């Protein structure tokens, strides 16, 4: 497409890349790969797929996002935000449905980047982002209750909805396995205290290693066999699956389109937020459109190899920065490290306790909740609080697709209400004070308005939200002047409803023998009115560049009317 500059950061940085940079990126990539391992496994299992699919996603999508992305340090892969969506898709449409939805989302992300809509994503209101992020955190925590407490549902299927899950949990809370509780609590404790001893070694990895060894010893030497591990529930394949494209049919595409939009929007928001946070730390500026294209290609390719939706991961990106990552090479190294782990060390993952992974996800959900920010937003204007709470509760009680759709609609309505409230129409019938026209004292004589003339001052955009204000004001005044001057110097834009309303006003005024004069129309509004054919109705002589000219025209017309 003309105007699209397809320039991934990796390609532009290679011109000045040095051996020293590579050694720094190599070390950062190795550390990030190790950090990503437990998270990829946890996110995969929590999403309802096998553990290696989480790692495959981090390998395939992580490589593509770094190779083609628009950020120097962005690390891509599976994230907690997608857990709820993925789990719901699999429950309703199966693995094939997930593959189709993810590939469709990939296409949508590519289109967002091609049409340079990367900056538009940034206009999504902050309360919506916090609302559904906090809602996802609560939902992730809810999905881990069964593994934290080792509940036995006796073959009963776990409901997909939030309320249904908690009802099931309470019905079976008498089956608590206290060994699972101990494992989860110890895991959370280790993750929480690890940063006090080492900033570079991830607490989740330390917890998984120590707790796995401890549980293995309990099983082998203590006879404790009631703690479920990954191997008890999944058969792990230490290999990359063969590429396979899912069968596509129009019915599936129609049904999955809303879900694909949710994946695309959430992926775009999270990746661009992550890239923006990284920019603030390293003092760089990412290419948002190139980043969206890379995210789109990653999500299109990942399912072909058995992966799940991926996006930019803030925690892993910050780990990359903190360990000296300077270029996308670090992200590529991170993908290679995970590939080696998958091929040679993955069988060891079968010994990891499910309760330990639940502890990891409890920490992920806590960090994701942003409860301090959530609490702070409750002090904001009521409209923002309403958007925040509605988005949050819809995310928790229903699902993210509904939350994003309703949240955006409410935010748009509230925004239009605010704009409508800022647009005012005032009526002047006696004189205009030039000193009130600007923030400077001009010391000019007042402009006298001739008898029989009314000046309507519009201050703000003239769009469908305020189109009826004219009728309200005129019906309230109840008079019939000979001339109406509509002063539009402070109207930045006008939409089709505004044009229709203005046209109707002129036609009604002409029937009542009331002349309409426009004053101070800016160039942008002037072009819109001219293109719509409005000036043919009004006449060019009644379009004035300023109020002085408009009053002169009004004075002459009043004189002509009186002379008849």
PyMOL commands that set and color helices and strands:
alter all, ss='L'
color gray80, all
select helices_A, chain A and resi 9-16+19-46+51-68+80-114+120-123+126-143+145-149+162-171+173-175+178-197+203-221+230-233+250-282+288-305+314-322+329-344+346-351+354-369+371-377+382-397+400-422+434-436+469-477+496-511+523-532+534-538+540-542+547-563
alter helices_A, ss='H'
color red, helices_A
select strands_A, chain A and resi 76-77+311-312+424-428+431-432+447-448+453-459+483-490+515-519+543-544
alter strands_A, ss='S'
color yellow, strands_A
deselect
rebuild
show_as cartoon
